[in-house]
Amino acid sequence: MLLLASFIASTLIAQDAQVTPLMSKDLPDFPGKEGLMITVVYPPGASDPIHRHNAHAFVYVLEGSVVMQVKGGKEVTLKPGQTFYEGPNDIHTVGRNASSTKPAKFIVFLVKDKGAPVLLPVNPTAAGVSASPKFNSGEK
């Protein structure tokens, strides 16, 4: 299961991001749901494509600083110890390392449908958001 999550995450998250699954656990009190915990390391200057998780995603920054934004929300820069939340209907329009010289590392805890992909790319035009040069357009 973790191997599958790792493969899905690593192929869909921005080309340069390093995703490491830490734990996956079925949630018997919530039939059909699972908890998944991953670490994400953004190399200097790395960013995610516009995407959604179809999950509750709780982010906790460990090192460096990251810039996050969901459609309709304001862009925030998070430092170690700060948190961010994305709901199942949110479109993640900005996710990037705030530094062009230092890596950033964070943990993400997701509550999602069992077996569902970790991340789904979203076409910026269809999502009603404009792509920025800060986003990588390539996928692995």
QUIPEPE-V102056 format. One record per backbone hydrogen bond with DSSP energy under -1.0 kcal/mol. NH is the residue of the N-H (numbers start at 1). CO is the residue of the C=O. E is the energy in kcal/mol with one decimal. If there is no record, write none. Layout:
# QUIPEPE-V102056
nh->NH co->CO e->E
nh->NH co->CO e->E
This chain:
# QUIPEPE-V102056
nh->5 co->1 e->-2.6
nh->6 co->2 e->-2.7
nh->7 co->3 e->-2.4
nh->8 co->4 e->-2.7
nh->9 co->5 e->-2.9
nh->10 co->6 e->-2.9
nh->11 co->7 e->-1.8
nh->12 co->8 e->-1.6
nh->13 co->9 e->-2.6
nh->17 co->14 e->-1.2
nh->18 co->41 e->-2.5
nh->20 co->39 e->-2.5
nh->22 co->37 e->-3.3
nh->23 co->37 e->-1.6
nh->25 co->35 e->-2.6
nh->27 co->33 e->-2.3
nh->30 co->27 e->-2.4
nh->33 co->30 e->-2.2
nh->34 co->112 e->-2.6
nh->35 co->25 e->-3.1
nh->36 co->110 e->-2.5
nh->37 co->23 e->-3.0
nh->38 co->108 e->-2.6
nh->39 co->20 e->-2.5
nh->40 co->106 e->-2.9
nh->41 co->18 e->-2.3
nh->42 co->104 e->-2.8
nh->45 co->99 e->-2.7
nh->46 co->43 e->-2.3
nh->48 co->95 e->-3.0
nh->51 co->92 e->-1.7
nh->52 co->120 e->-1.9
nh->56 co->111 e->-2.2
nh->57 co->86 e->-2.8
nh->58 co->109 e->-2.7
nh->59 co->84 e->-3.1
nh->60 co->107 e->-2.4
nh->61 co->82 e->-2.3
nh->62 co->105 e->-2.7
nh->63 co->105 e->-2.1
nh->66 co->78 e->-1.9
nh->67 co->96 e->-3.1
nh->68 co->76 e->-2.7
nh->69 co->94 e->-1.9
nh->71 co->91 e->-2.7
nh->73 co->70 e->-2.8
nh->76 co->68 e->-2.8
nh->78 co->66 e->-3.4
nh->81 co->61 e->-2.9
nh->82 co->79 e->-2.4
nh->84 co->59 e->-1.6
nh->86 co->57 e->-2.2
nh->90 co->87 e->-1.4
nh->92 co->51 e->-3.1
nh->93 co->69 e->-1.1
nh->93 co->91 e->-1.0
nh->94 co->69 e->-2.0
nh->96 co->67 e->-2.1
nh->97 co->46 e->-2.7
nh->98 co->65 e->-2.5
nh->104 co->42 e->-2.4
nh->105 co->63 e->-2.0
nh->106 co->40 e->-2.4
nh->107 co->60 e->-2.8
nh->108 co->38 e->-2.9
nh->109 co->58 e->-2.7
nh->110 co->36 e->-3.3
nh->111 co->56 e->-2.3
nh->112 co->34 e->-2.4
nh->114 co->32 e->-3.3
nh->116 co->113 e->-2.0
nh->120 co->52 e->-2.9
nh->122 co->50 e->-2.6
nh->127 co->123 e->-2.1
nh->129 co->124 e->-2.3
nh->135 co->132 e->-2.1
